[in-house]
Amino acid sequence: MSKYLITIGLETHVHLKTHTKMFCGCATEFGSEANTHVCPVCLGYPGALPVMNGEAIKQCVIAGLMLGCEINHYSTFDRKNYFYPDMCKDYQITQMEKPLCIGGGVTIDTPEGSRRVRIHHIHQEEDAGKIIHYARHSGVDFNRCGTPLMEIVSEPDLSSPDEAMAYLHNLRQILVYAGVSECNLEEGNMRSDVNISVRPEGQEELGIRAEIKNMNTFKGIYAALEYEIERQLYIVKKGGTITQETRRWDADLGETQSMRTKENAHDYRYFPEPDLVPVTLDKEMVEQWRAALPELPAARRERMVKEYGIPEYDAGVLADEKPNADFFEIAAKLCGEFKTLSNWFMTDVMCLLSESGKTITQCSLTPKSLAELVTLVKKGVINGPTAKELLPELFNDGLMPAKMVEERGLAQVSDSGALESFMNEVFEANEKSVADYLAGKKAAAGYLTGQVMKLSRGKADPKLVNKMIAEKFAGMGG
Amino acid sequence: MSQSIDVAYVSELARIALTDDETKLFQGQLETIVDYVEKINGLDLDNIKPTMHGQVSTNFFRDDVVSPSLDREAVLDNAPARTDSEFKLPKIVEDA
């Protein structure tokens, strides 16, 4: 049986991080009451004229520079005409002829090594409103209508759902690093249309493709791709033909479904937008933006390994989400304990993050409080278990550890006089364990250490206790 | 019929309902206009850049500063049908 090749291309729509819409001064704030951020421009009232948001153009160009695109120094806007109730002027302002960014790419790691997935172009446009479906009617909220939306069109360079995930993950990371989008999937900041086709190995020409529209979770995209590949292979292997069509992913049923398409629905009659003058980008200005670009995720990982001497694995985990890397670097500079801090972050802090479903910027833990905690352990003021007990309060309530230690009297007991008396008490009360140890059962020492810890109410320095017990046994000839 | 324009098709795309007589009338008129503009193609245009805009000016930008939006009551009162907070539509089936 012949093998089949899979070809996937993605069109990814990303909300920019501007305060206002693309062509009017309405706020882009998410989660406001329906239809409270609307005006004559975004409602398409007759006579209302769009005025371009300069910051949106800058952010789109910065995204392009981060992704290695060529910047079009002369760029224009076009009208895409269609009738649908999410866009009341009956056209979307977008870019067809002269988009802002051309080319570029995203590097992904695959089992065969790292590879560049090419970007065809990035254009700037406006988002549509949101339609809400009810039992007997539909409603429209135009708050989102006009939000600056950047569309990143990849070349059909991907050949599996895993590669598509790697592309989206790295693309999202770069855009967040660029500071041009939150890329918050729950808020619909990043949505993708997927083009997919299959063809027998050896056939040059791509197979007939299906497009799956408007998916906003990576999990959904992965599942939809898996399903669609399966569906197309089944048809092709039976000798059937794929229909070129648009499909919808139904997450509940776990299947893609054909969408009703009106004849001629894709004739958008593009023409130049007469209400907007072209954008010319001065070479010098673009070079200034390029010089001020933030670090790319890969560069940051490399620098963190060099600067803090942490393993590559740690740098990868920490730099995966920019806010985590930012947090780590501030805390690192405060406490100087790089690897210890990294361990704390990757285990205890990340565990709290995943349990609470919060991000590092949403929780109450600050770089200062974590650095302080690590320093308290390092200086021997508190022991590790005490620090672990304190962490949730730092995380949930924003408390500062040094103050907690002082107020609650949690400082570690490393006064050898006090420990000595605890130890003697334990040795008297546990003659059997002492005898066991002397008879060669070295594990009994651990039990005795535990008893001393208990007497000190957890505040003894376990290392010191271990040492003192060992010395006492040595003195007894053990 | 000239190949330059198909008024029946264009009017359907633009959601303009034309009678057969109107379609015939506009077909003739628009053919004349389109054919007239097509004369430009008879010229040597190799070194002429397409005109994207009638204005010679470029870069007309707005600062990214929030300005007041309209009052929701006034906006929704303008709609043919409304609920407390949304524009109301007949139930729609998702199109591609």
Interface residues (C-beta under 8 A of the other chain):
Chain A: T18 H19 T20 C24 G25 C26 A27 E33 A34 N35 T36 H37 V38 C39 P40 L43 V51 M52 N53 G54 E55 A56 I57 T76 N81 F83 Y84 P85 E97 K98 I131 I132 H133 Y134 R136 H137 S138 G139 V140 D141 F142 K213 E245 T246 R248 M259 R260 T261 K262 N264 A265 D267 R269 P272 P274 L276 V277 P278 V279 T280
Chain B: Y9 E12 L13 A14 R15 M52 H53 G54 Q55 S57 T58 N59 F60 F61 R62 D63 D64 V65 V66 S67 P68 S69 L70 R72 V75 L76 T83 S85 E86 F87 K88 L89 P90 K91 I92 V93 E94 D95 A96
